[in-house]
Amino acid sequence: MATEIRVDGQKINDDGSVFPYALGPANAEKSGIDDLCEWTRQNRHEISRRLLKHGAILVRGFDADKPEKFAAWIDSVGVNNMPYIGGAAVRTNIVGDVVFTANESPPSEPIPFHHEMSQVPQPPSHIYFYCEIPPPVGGQTPIVPSNDVFEALNTKFPDFAKKLEGGVRYRRVMSEEDDPTSALGRGWKSSFNTDSRAEAEAEMKKAGMEWKWRENGDVETITSLLPAVRVDDRTGKKMFFNSVVAAYTGWVDSRNVAEKAVMLSDGQYMDHDAMMFTANMMTQKAVAYTWQKGDMLFIDNRQMMHSRIPFEGKRRILASIGQDTTKVMDVPMAARL
């Protein structure tokens, strides 16, 4: 029912592998979402292997013409759904608490590379994106392998890379209500899913955060010491697993100063030259393809960073996140990709 396809924008690696991997209908008569979901359920472990090898899988050409069909496919993948609690972006739920809008910041604003929710203690293992309305200009979602980012930084700035391995803290001031004019405008009520300060404090305490309330209802938060470099225990590779560049270059609005949004374990701020080198290198190594209506992108958040290019016109990309702590198993499957 599904087979490997080629799409414009894919990267062909030296070993002949592609990035991202892409799947399309093997038979035009079997391109319905029900067919895809059944095939996905039968081939979950093989999909997991492909995701581990390639880091991302693009699914294109199936009858995914509305968010509910996207939600059905997510369910067929078999990864536990994870609520979006603790993230910085303004979002709106579309299908229950499973499918929601991608970052709703203004289209003129780029969203720098990051691992999703790396500023929380338990970030998601998987991200799903769905294109409901492709923009006429721009709006791609570039992806880049996190291990490549770390290796490049470690080669150019080894001392700073070593400091990053000691962890980082993120500082953010949250408004009371959502601020759609900001890329990090998710208010504390939405972030912690409550209207109560006491309940918000309980969530912050659970996450090991420090906080200070402001007279206007804003809250200034500092996270616990979080990993900035993580080893993927499936591969042994070191990942630049953080939102450091995103914070340093993009966490700016009427409440926040980007250069002071992230600190090393000793309280020092980021090295400017290292941050600019890393940001430029990410762009050079990234792959960005043009969205088509119905596209579904499955990303291994443990391996891949993603971003957003500014766009013109109407764009509607939806998203979902999941958490899976199981290891990839090498077992025979009903069908091989």
Secondary structure by P-SEA (a helix, b strand, c coil): ccccccccccccccccccccccccccccccccaaaaaaaaaacaaaaaaaaaaccbbbbcccccccaaaaaaaaaaacccccccccccbbbbbccccccccccccccccccccccccccccccccbbbbbbccccccccccccccaaaaaaaaaaacaaaaaaaaacbbbbbbbccccccccccccccccccccccaaaaaaaaaaaccccccccccbbbbbbccccccccccccccccccccccccccccccccccccccccccccccccaaaaaaaaaaaaaabbbbbbccbbbbbbccccccccccccccbbbbbbbbbbbccccccccccccc
